């Protein structure tokens, strides 16, 4: 027999976590069937500055001109 699917979304289960309890966070995660990694995951924020976008454009130009370059040579060329 397989696991029963929960009718409650994982987002709703995450909201059930409490820090002030006598039960450890690990035990709560186990009881709620929430992976530990999903609690500590932080989404990667895309480049917020123009310099980051400029660097990506330079890398794109280098790679377009020399598609056989590896990341080390591209890194050297960007400098």
TADAHU-V479156 format. One record per run of one state. SS is the DSSP state (hx for helix, st for strand, lp for the rest). FROM is the first residue (numbers start at 1). TO is the last residue. If there is no record, write none. Layout:
SS/FROM/TO ; SS/FROM/TO
//
This chain:
lp/1/9 ; hx/10/15 ; lp/16/24 ; hx/25/32 ; lp/33/35 ; hx/36/40 ; lp/41/49 ; hx/50/65 ; lp/66/70 ; hx/71/78 ; lp/79/79
//
